[in-house]
Amino acid sequence: MSIIEHIVLFSLLFIVYIFWGKYNANRGGAAFWLAAIIPIMLYVFVVGSRYGWGADYMLYMLQYEYPYLDILENAKSQIVFTWFNELLKLMRFNYVGAYMVYSFIFITGAFVLLRSYGDTSKYMYCFLIPATLIFITGIIRQGVGLGFICMALAFFHNRKWLYMILAVLIAFNIHSVTVVTFGTIIGIFFIFKKPIHYSISIPLLVFFTLVFDAMQLTFIADLISDLSIGNIFQKYIDRSDLWFGENAIREDVTQGAFAQMMSLLYQISLFYLGYLALKAQNNKQVLYMYNVVVIGIIFFRAVFNFEILRRIASPMQMFYFIPLGYIFYVYINIFKQPENRYALLFKKLFPVGITVILAYLFMYWGRFILLNKWADFFWHH
């Protein structure tokens, strides 16, 4: 059983985000950001106050409190992140204050991105927390960088190229892998002009979930180990055995049969309903994010047992709050639109697909809230 503070605070966080967008996403200008203060600051307090859980939590806490220990050499090489932490120390922030600021950067970036979706973002806020919480609280520095990637995507939507470039440069100098995420997303935008058909995505997903053997990827370590590209990514190539080698495979993260089947059904439902929603009511900005999520989920399944590669795939699939929120938006508004065959099929299958999706999310996050043995907050320490 989780501690009472964890149950109350995270339940409150989820509930506020479930309802906030419906009543506030349409607000304009300053009124939007004034209303956004409540969910943003609630997120900052709850997520920033956590203690100890998340893959990198203790490492970054120790590095922040005792920088001379050189625990995370890679983090110190990212100049913006180093300068940022030095500024926080000058302001007398301890590690808790730092984690609250990290949380503020990400959630603000996410709101900037969702704001660029206008009225269609109404139900995207509902799924923002479940889609991002685990990755952002676990892979901390990359999570901070992703806050700026979210801003860069919003600037991309609004054709503010200079601001977009600046946001990407900041993200790159916080965590260099974030530029891979951004480049992949933009590449998908220009390459795929239609939503990936479920007759392609679903069989690939099933194959990589149920058939594919992770050991088939280990040959890549030998293949790329001798490459020399002479830039910031060379250190990753030099350590390719940690990415693709046999020792990189983590059997401990392998899902049980029930969890695997539920997540597979959830992802199949997301692929199918997302495709139908976009065919029923097309939206270019949602379309490319749907494709990003589809490719990200399939890639994630292929590299499921490789911890470092999961860190590349996770940010792509993390954006599922955009197509899933759009599915609800289309269903609620589709009765006002002229019907086509996709709209009719979408309305017919929505109740079944969304039941599977919500059942999976409820079970996963119900366990997180109620049965989290790692649940803790800084005031206990």
N, C-alpha and C positions, 0 to 999 in steps of 0.2 A: 504494500500500500504506500502511495506517495505521501509526503508530508502535507499537512493541511494548507500551508502557504502556496505550495506548488499547485495543488488542485484548484484553489480559489483564484489565484492570479492568472494561471494559464487558461482556465475556463473563462474568466472575464475577458482575457485578450482575444480568444477565439470568438466569443459572443459579440463583442464590440465590432470586430471586423466583418462578421457575418452580416450585420445590419447596417453598418455605417454607409457603405457605398450606395445602397438603395435610396437613401434619403439625402445624400450629399454630393454624389458624383456630378450632378448637373449644375452645381453652384459655379458661379463665374468669378474669375479674378481673385481678389483678396478674400472674398467670402468663402471660397473653397479652402484656402490655406488657414483661415481662421477656424473653420470647422475641423480641419485636419489636425489641429494641435492636439486634440484629445487622443485619437488613435496613435499618432506618432509618439507622443510622450508616454503613453501607456506602454507601447512597445519598448521604448528606450528603458523605462524603469524595470519592466518584468524581465526582458531578455538581458539587459545590462546587469541586473542584480544576481543572475544565476551564479552558481559557484561550482567549479570542478568538472562539469560534464561538457562533452564535446571533444573531439579528437585532439585538438591543438590547444585547449584552454590552459592547461597548466604550463605548457611550454611558453606561450606568449605572456602569461602572467609573470613567470620567473624572468623572462627576458626583459620585460618592462621594469620590474622592480630591481633587477640586478643585471644591468646591461653589460657589465664588465665580465660576466661569466661566458659570453659568446656561445650561448646555447643554440641560437638560431642564426648561423652565419649568413644563410641566404636572405633572411628577413632584413638583416642590417645592410645588405648590398642594394636593397631597393630604397633609393635615396629619399623619395617623398615620404614613405612610411617611416623612415628613420627621423626625418625632420619633423614630421607630424608628432611623433612620440616625444621628441625633445620639447616641442612647443607645449604639449600637455603637461610635461613635468615642470616647465617654467610656470605654468598656471596652477601648480600644486595638486594636480590630479593624481590620485593613486591608481592602482590597476582597475578598481571598480569604476572609477570615473572614466578611465580609458575605454573600458568595455561598453559603457553607456554611450560614449561618443562614437565608437565603432558602430553600435547598433543604430544610432541616429543617422549616420551617413548612409547606411544601407536602406533603411526604411524611407528616408527622404527621397533617395534616388528612385526607389520603387514607386513612390507616390508621383514623382515627376513623370515617370514612364507611363503609369496608368492615366494620369491627367491628359496625356497626349492622345488617348483613345476616346476622349469625350464621353458622350452618352453611352457608348457601348461598354464602358468600363464598370458600369453599375454593379455587376455581379462578380467582377474579377477580384474585387477586394475580399470577397468571401473566402477565396481560396489562396490568397497571398500568403497567409501564415503557414498553413499546412504544406504549401509547395516549397517554401524557402527555409523554414525554421531549422531543420536538421543540418543542412549544408552550411548555412550562415553561422550557426553557433558552433560548428565543428571545424570548418576550414576557415579560420578567422580572418587572416590577412587577405585571402582571395575573396572573402565575403565583402570586406571593405572596398576592394577594387571593383567588385561587381556593382556596388552602389553607384560608382561613376560610370560603369558600362550602361546601367539603366538610364542614367542621364544622357549619355551619348546616343542611345537609341531614340530617346524622346527628341533630342536635337536633330537626329536623322529624319524623323517623321516630319519635323517642322522646317526642314531644309536650312538649319542654322549650322552651316558647315564648320565655321571657325570654332564655335562652342563645342561641337562634336569632337573635333580633333583635339582640343584642349582636354576634354573629359577623358578621351582615350589615352592621351599621354600621361595624365595623372594616374589613371588605373594601371597602366603599364609599369609605372615607377612605384606602384604599391605592390603589385604582383604581376610579373611578366606574362604569366599564362593567361591573364584576362584578355590580352590582345588576340590570342588564339580564339577565345570565345567570341569576341566581337567580329573578328575577320570571318569566322565560320558563319555567324548569323547573317552578316551582310552578303557573303557569298551565296547563301541559300536564298536571300531576297532576290538577287539578280538571276540566279540559275533556274529556280522553280517558279513558274508563272501560274501554276495551278496547284491545288491541294494534292498531296500524294495520295493516290487512290488506295482504298483499303484492300483491294485485291493484291496489291504489292506489299503494303506495310504490314498487314496482319500475318500473312505467311512468313515474312522475314522475322517478325517478332516471335512467332511460335517456334520457328527454327532455332533462333538464338537462345530462347528460353528453355526449350525442352530437348533439343537435339545436339546443339553445338558443344564441343569439348574445348574448354579454355586452353588445354595443353597444345592445341593446334596453333596458337599464337606465339609460342615460345621461340620459334625459329627467327622471329623478327629481331630479337636481341642480337643475334650473331650477324644478321643482315645489315643493321645500321651502326653497329658498334665502331666500325672503322671510318665512318663519315667524319669530315672536318668542315664545318661551316663557319667557324671562327667568330661567332657572335654570342649573345647572352644565352642562347639556347644550347650552346655546345656542352654545357655542364650536364644537361639532360641526356644528350647522346652518349656522353662518356659514362653515364650510369644506366645505360639501356637495360642492363641485366636486372635492375631494380624495377623496371617498367614491364618487361616482357619475359624475363627469365622464369625458370621453374620455381625459384625461391620467391618470386613476386606473387604467386598464386596463394590466395588466402582461403583455405577451406572453411574457416570459422564463420565466414560471412554467407556461406551457402544457405539458401532458404529451405525450410521444411516444405513438404509436399502441399500442405494446406495453404501456407502463406504464398508459395509460388503460384498456385492455381488462382487464388483470389487476386493477386496483383496482376496476373496475366489477363483475367477476365475484366478487371478494371481498366487496363491499358487497351484492350481490344474495344471496349465500350467507348473509351475516349477517342480512339482513332476513328471509329465508325460514326459516332454522333458528331464529332468535329468535322468530318468530311461532309456529311449531309447538311450540317448547319451552314457551312460555307457555300455549298451548292444551292441551298435554299435562299440564302441572303449573303452575297459576296461582300467581303471587306478585305481590301488589300493588305492593310496593316495587321489584321488578325491572321490572314492566310499565310504569310511568311513565318509568323511565330508558330502556327500550327505545324508547318513543315519542320521548323527547328526542333520542336518538341518530339515529333515523330522520329526524326533522325536521331535525336539525343537519346530517346528511350531505347531504340533498337541498338545503338552503339553501346549504351550502358549495359544492356543485356549481354552483348558480345564480350565485354570486358569486366563482367560482374565480379570476378574473383581477383582482379588486378587493382589494388588499392589506389595507386597513383593515377592510372588511367580513368578510374571512376571519378577522380577529381576534375577531369576534363569533360567527361560526359554529363556529370551531375548538373552543372550550370545550364546546359542546354535543355534537359528535361525539366529543370526547375521552373521554367517559364510556362508550365502547363496551366497556371492560374489564368492566363490570357485566353487560350481557346476554350477552357472549361467554363469560365465566366461568360464567354460569348455564346456558348451552347445554351445557357439559361436565358441570355438576352434574346436570342433568336426565338426560342420556344415561347417566351412570354409575349413577344411582339409579332410573331408569325401570323397570328389570327387577323392582324390588321393589314397584311400584305397580300397581293395576288398570289394564288397558289400555283406551284409547278409540281412535277412528279416527285422531286426531291423534298419539297416542303411537306407533301402528303406522307411520304415515307418517314421523314424526320418526326412528324407529329405522332405517328403510329408507334415508332420504336423508342421515342424519348423516355417514356415511363419505365420501360424495362432497363435500358442502358443506364439511366441516371440512378436507378435503384441500386444497381451493381456498384457504380462509382461511389455513391454516398455510403453504401454498406462497408466498402473497403476502407474509405477514409475514416468512418466512424470507429471501426474496429482498431485501426492503426493508431489513431490519435486518442481514442478512449483509453487504450493501454498506456500511451505516453503520459496522459494526465493522471490516471488513477493508479497505475502499477509501475511507476518509475522508481527503481531502487537508487538511481543516481541523483534524484531530485534534491536540490540544495540551493541555499542562497548565502550571500556573503555575510549576512548578519549572524550566522551561526559560527563564524570563524574569527 
